[in-house]
């Protein structure tokens, strides 16, 4: 016997209306984009003076015109001639009486005469006090001028501000050269001298590119 379908029976597959996608209001999107770009433009305009000041400050800070990297310890005698030993005189400045060594040296000179020198291991390399700092204090001298025998100028930090060498020969000089050197400084020579005026070490010029 066939069973009749009940008028109240429910189909096994329930039908739902197809999902609807919300319409995108492109006008609101365009307005939002313009607002964002306008805000970015305002922010950029506000930052422009700050960025310009940062660039100017960087340019002012980078006013170094002479650099030295590496050092040479003094050898008191440069040669021996018919009349005896010839002192290792540099632009009229006498050498120390004993040899000295220096492990490292770096220096920067600014256009206004400021100088910063970092020295490491400036120690006696001869005599009974070999390997010590000899109880010395040092200052810096920059010499500018053509070579070999042309006129030159001498610029030094104050002798009164000479810094004492540490036990291991380390030292730092932060001072101002007087008179301020001219820019450019031709054939720069940097000498590290003691309060008696003799030189113990020289810097090796670094080419600034």
DRENMARKE-434880 format. One record per residue (C-alpha): residue in three letters; residue number from 1; x, y, z. Coordinates in Angstrom, 1 decimal, m for minus. Layout:
BEGIN
("ALA",NUM,(X,Y,Z))
...
end
This chain:
BEGIN
("UNK",1,(0.0,0.0,0.0))
("UNK",2,(1.3,3.4,m0.9))
("UNK",3,(1.6,6.0,1.8))
("UNK",4,(0.3,9.3,1.0))
("UNK",5,(2.3,12.3,1.8))
("UNK",6,(1.0,14.4,4.6))
("UNK",7,(0.1,17.9,3.6))
("UNK",8,(2.1,19.0,6.7))
("UNK",9,(5.3,17.1,5.8))
("UNK",10,(8.4,19.3,5.5))
("UNK",11,(10.9,18.9,2.6))
("UNK",12,(14.3,17.6,3.6))
("UNK",13,(16.0,20.5,1.8))
("UNK",14,(15.1,23.8,3.4))
("UNK",15,(15.3,26.7,1.0))
("UNK",16,(16.9,30.0,2.2))
("UNK",17,(17.0,33.2,0.3))
("UNK",18,(20.4,33.9,m1.3))
("UNK",19,(22.8,35.9,0.8))
("UNK",20,(23.0,39.5,0.0))
("UNK",21,(26.3,41.5,m0.1))
("UNK",22,(26.2,44.9,1.4))
("UNK",23,(26.7,47.6,m1.2))
("UNK",24,(30.0,49.5,m0.9))
("UNK",25,(29.5,53.2,m0.8))
("UNK",26,(32.4,54.3,m3.1))
("UNK",27,(31.7,57.9,m2.5))
("UNK",28,(32.5,57.5,1.2))
("UNK",29,(35.7,55.6,0.3))
("UNK",30,(36.8,58.4,m2.0))
("UNK",31,(36.1,61.0,0.7))
("UNK",32,(38.0,59.0,3.3))
("UNK",33,(41.0,58.7,0.9))
("UNK",34,(41.0,62.4,0.3))
("UNK",35,(40.8,63.1,4.0))
("UNK",36,(43.7,60.8,4.7))
("UNK",37,(45.9,62.3,2.0))
("UNK",38,(45.0,65.8,3.2))
("UNK",39,(46.1,64.8,6.8))
("UNK",40,(49.3,63.3,5.5))
("UNK",41,(50.0,66.5,3.5))
("UNK",42,(49.5,68.6,6.7))
("UNK",43,(51.8,66.3,8.7))
("UNK",44,(54.4,66.5,6.0))
("UNK",45,(54.3,70.2,5.9))
("UNK",46,(54.7,70.3,9.7))
("UNK",47,(57.7,67.9,9.6))
("UNK",48,(59.4,69.8,6.7))
("UNK",49,(60.9,72.5,9.0))
("UNK",50,(62.1,69.9,11.5))
("UNK",51,(63.8,67.8,8.8))
("UNK",52,(65.4,70.9,7.3))
("UNK",53,(66.7,71.9,10.8))
("UNK",54,(68.1,68.3,11.3))
("UNK",55,(69.9,68.5,8.0))
("UNK",56,(71.3,71.9,8.7))
("UNK",57,(72.4,70.7,12.2))
("UNK",58,(74.1,67.7,10.7))
("UNK",59,(76.0,69.9,8.2))
("UNK",60,(77.1,72.2,10.9))
("UNK",61,(78.2,69.3,13.1))
("UNK",62,(80.3,67.8,10.2))
("UNK",63,(82.7,70.8,9.9))
("UNK",64,(85.9,68.7,10.3))
("UNK",65,(88.5,69.7,7.8))
("UNK",66,(91.6,67.8,9.1))
("UNK",67,(91.8,64.3,10.4))
("UNK",68,(94.6,62.0,11.6))
("UNK",69,(94.5,58.3,12.0))
("UNK",70,(97.5,56.5,13.4))
("UNK",71,(100.6,57.7,15.2))
("UNK",72,(104.4,57.7,14.9))
("UNK",73,(106.6,57.7,18.0))
("UNK",74,(109.6,60.0,18.1))
("UNK",75,(113.1,58.9,17.2))
("UNK",76,(115.3,61.6,18.6))
("UNK",77,(118.0,61.2,16.0))
("UNK",78,(117.2,61.5,12.4))
("UNK",79,(120.6,60.8,11.0))
("UNK",80,(124.3,60.9,11.8))
("UNK",81,(126.5,63.3,9.8))
("UNK",82,(130.1,64.4,9.7))
("UNK",83,(129.6,66.6,12.8))
("UNK",84,(127.7,64.0,14.7))
("UNK",85,(124.0,63.1,15.4))
("UNK",86,(121.3,65.3,13.7))
("UNK",87,(118.2,65.8,15.9))
("UNK",88,(114.8,64.9,14.4))
("UNK",89,(113.5,68.4,14.3))
("UNK",90,(110.1,69.0,12.8))
("UNK",91,(109.4,72.6,11.7))
("UNK",92,(111.7,73.9,14.3))
("UNK",93,(110.3,71.8,17.1))
("UNK",94,(112.9,69.7,18.9))
("UNK",95,(112.3,65.9,19.6))
("UNK",96,(112.2,64.4,23.1))
("UNK",97,(115.6,63.1,24.4))
("UNK",98,(114.5,59.5,24.4))
("UNK",99,(112.5,57.5,21.9))
("UNK",100,(108.7,57.1,22.4))
("UNK",101,(106.2,54.8,21.0))
("UNK",102,(102.4,55.2,20.5))
("UNK",103,(100.0,52.4,20.0))
("UNK",104,(97.1,54.3,18.4))
("UNK",105,(96.2,57.9,17.7))
("UNK",106,(93.2,59.7,16.1))
("UNK",107,(92.4,63.3,15.8))
("UNK",108,(89.9,65.7,14.3))
("UNK",109,(90.2,69.4,13.7))
("UNK",110,(87.1,71.7,13.2))
("UNK",111,(87.1,74.9,11.1))
("UNK",112,(86.7,77.0,14.3))
("UNK",113,(89.9,75.5,15.8))
("UNK",114,(88.4,72.9,18.0))
("UNK",115,(90.5,69.8,18.2))
("UNK",116,(89.8,66.3,19.6))
("UNK",117,(92.7,63.9,20.1))
("UNK",118,(92.5,60.3,21.3))
("UNK",119,(95.9,58.7,22.1))
("UNK",120,(96.7,55.2,23.3))
("UNK",121,(99.9,53.8,24.7))
("UNK",122,(102.3,56.8,24.5))
("UNK",123,(105.2,55.4,26.4))
("UNK",124,(109.0,55.7,26.6))
("UNK",125,(110.8,53.3,24.3))
("UNK",126,(114.3,53.8,25.8))
("UNK",127,(116.2,54.8,28.9))
("UNK",128,(115.9,53.6,32.4))
("UNK",129,(112.1,54.5,32.5))
("UNK",130,(111.3,52.5,29.4))
("UNK",131,(107.7,51.3,29.3))
("UNK",132,(106.4,54.1,31.5))
("UNK",133,(104.8,57.4,30.8))
("UNK",134,(107.7,59.3,32.2))
("UNK",135,(105.4,61.4,34.4))
("UNK",136,(104.6,63.6,31.3))
("UNK",137,(101.7,65.8,30.4))
("UNK",138,(101.0,66.6,26.7))
("UNK",139,(99.3,69.2,24.5))
("UNK",140,(98.7,69.3,20.7))
("UNK",141,(100.2,71.3,17.9))
("UNK",142,(99.0,71.5,14.3))
("UNK",143,(101.3,72.8,11.6))
("UNK",144,(100.1,73.9,8.2))
("UNK",145,(102.2,75.0,5.2))
("UNK",146,(103.8,73.9,2.0))
("UNK",147,(106.8,71.5,1.9))
("UNK",148,(109.6,71.1,2.0))
("UNK",149,(110.9,74.6,3.1))
("UNK",150,(108.0,76.9,2.5))
("UNK",151,(106.4,79.2,5.1))
("UNK",152,(104.2,77.5,7.7))
("UNK",153,(101.9,78.3,10.6))
("UNK",154,(101.8,76.8,14.1))
("UNK",155,(98.6,76.3,16.0))
("UNK",156,(98.6,74.8,19.5))
("UNK",157,(96.3,74.1,22.4))
("UNK",158,(97.3,76.0,25.6))
("UNK",159,(100.3,74.5,27.4))
("UNK",160,(98.5,75.3,30.6))
("UNK",161,(95.8,72.8,29.6))
("UNK",162,(98.3,70.0,29.0))
("UNK",163,(96.8,66.6,30.0))
("UNK",164,(98.6,64.1,32.1))
("UNK",165,(99.4,60.7,30.5))
("UNK",166,(97.7,57.7,32.2))
("UNK",167,(99.9,55.0,33.5))
("UNK",168,(99.4,53.0,30.3))
("UNK",169,(100.1,56.1,28.2))
("UNK",170,(96.5,56.9,27.2))
("UNK",171,(95.3,60.5,26.9))
("UNK",172,(92.5,62.6,25.5))
("UNK",173,(92.8,66.2,24.4))
("UNK",174,(89.6,68.3,23.9))
("UNK",175,(90.6,71.9,23.4))
("UNK",176,(90.9,74.8,20.9))
("UNK",177,(93.9,75.6,18.8))
("UNK",178,(95.3,79.1,18.9))
("UNK",179,(95.3,80.8,16.5))
("UNK",180,(92.6,79.0,14.6))
("UNK",181,(94.1,77.3,11.5))
("UNK",182,(93.1,78.3,8.0))
("UNK",183,(91.0,76.1,5.8))
("UNK",184,(92.5,74.3,3.9))
("UNK",185,(95.5,73.3,6.0))
("UNK",186,(98.2,72.4,3.5))
("UNK",187,(100.4,69.4,4.4))
("UNK",188,(99.1,69.1,8.0))
("UNK",189,(101.4,67.9,10.7))
("UNK",190,(100.1,67.0,14.2))
("UNK",191,(102.6,66.8,17.0))
("UNK",192,(102.0,65.7,20.5))
("UNK",193,(104.3,67.6,22.8))
("UNK",194,(105.2,67.9,26.5))
("UNK",195,(105.1,71.0,28.6))
("UNK",196,(108.8,71.6,27.8))
("UNK",197,(107.8,71.9,24.1))
("UNK",198,(109.5,68.8,22.7))
("UNK",199,(107.5,66.4,20.6))
("UNK",200,(106.8,62.8,21.5))
("UNK",201,(104.5,61.6,18.7))
("UNK",202,(103.1,62.6,15.4))
("UNK",203,(99.8,61.9,13.7))
("UNK",204,(99.3,60.3,10.3))
("UNK",205,(97.0,62.6,8.1))
("UNK",206,(93.8,61.0,6.8))
("UNK",207,(92.5,62.1,3.5))
("UNK",208,(88.9,63.3,3.8))
("UNK",209,(86.8,62.3,0.8))
end
